[in-house]
Amino acid sequence: MASAVSCFSKFSLTLCLVLVCSQGSTNAQLSTNFYSKSCPGLFSTVKSTVHSAIMKEARMGASLLRLFFHDCFVNGCDGSVLLDDTSSFTGEKTANPNRNSARGFDVVDDIKSAVEKVCPGVVSCADVLAIAARDSVKILGGPNWDVKLGRRDARTTSRAAANNGIPPPTSNLNRLVSRFNALGLSTRDLVALSGGHTIGQARCTSFRARIYNESNIDRSFAQTRQRTCPRATGSGDNNLAPLDIQTPTYFDNNYFKNLVNRRGLLHSDQQLFNGGGSTDSMVRGYSDNPGSFSSDFVAAMIRMGDISPLTGSRGEIRKNCRRVN
């Protein structure tokens, strides 16, 4: 009996060690030094291309950040948002959250081409996107962080998954919290990541209903927005307005100050501060403490980058981010 117990204990210990090791390797597959030997010039190459693109058009920083978010929220951070449609699948680019609004694909092509010259066939498009998002934030005055790398690229994509996976600007707070929670992101991650709207612009179609129909909005702000976004559908649909009316090309905490003053551009933005809501205190905290916002934004970006990556032998390293090899 004793020997049987001993044998069982040894077996259990071995099993535990196997499980711990396998879990450890799974968690360790993304690392900040993944390309340190295989592509030592990676970071400087990506940064110079992103910097050039933002110097040409400051809005591009927000567009690259948004691409990373839209990629990670659909089947994980796998570069699938970058794929063009083919005869075998209809991709994410034509999904409702991306059609006529997702942009920066040409810049990603430029980054990938530059990286391929330095390290051919080594760096995934998914990782290029993760680095470009970080560099965009940093170049526009935001915080820096070490990007975890080692993702591989998806061989397929799904318009339906994008339609279902990316919360629309009409989302209420419960829907936002639910979607973020489903991906392992907390309510605090939701609020911090929403702070990415301190940069960038939105189309009239995304905020028309808010500026004409909602009461939780500063009246003068609504009137300002109405001047370039007519009530009638089809008139001025593509006219743009800054998500942060104060500093739309600088990464700071003014987004949260705007929410406190009922100047959130999108319905989903203002839902984060809605008179007694569960996230009001977080918004007020970030509006008062930019350092707190920066640190929480960084932590949330790293967590978002961990969503279901393809690693090891799964996926591929695409030569061209728009199509599978």
Secondary structure, DSSP 4 states (H G I P E B T S, - for coil): -HHHHHHHHHHHHHHHHHHHHHHHHHHTTSBTTTTTTT-TTHHHHHHHHHHHHHHH-THHHHHHHHHHHHHHTTTSSSSGGGPPP-SS---GGGSTTTTTT---HHHHHHHHHHHHHHSTTTS-HHHHHHHHHHHHHHHTT----PPPB--BB-S---HHHHHHHSPPTT--HHHHHHHHHHTT--HHHHHHHHGGGGS-EEEHHHHHHHHHH-SSS-HHHHHHHHTTS-SSTTSSTT-EEESSSS-TTS-SSHHHHHHHTT--SSHHHHTTSSSS-TTHHHHHHHHH-HHHHHHHHHHHHHHHHTSS-B-TTSSB--SBTTB--
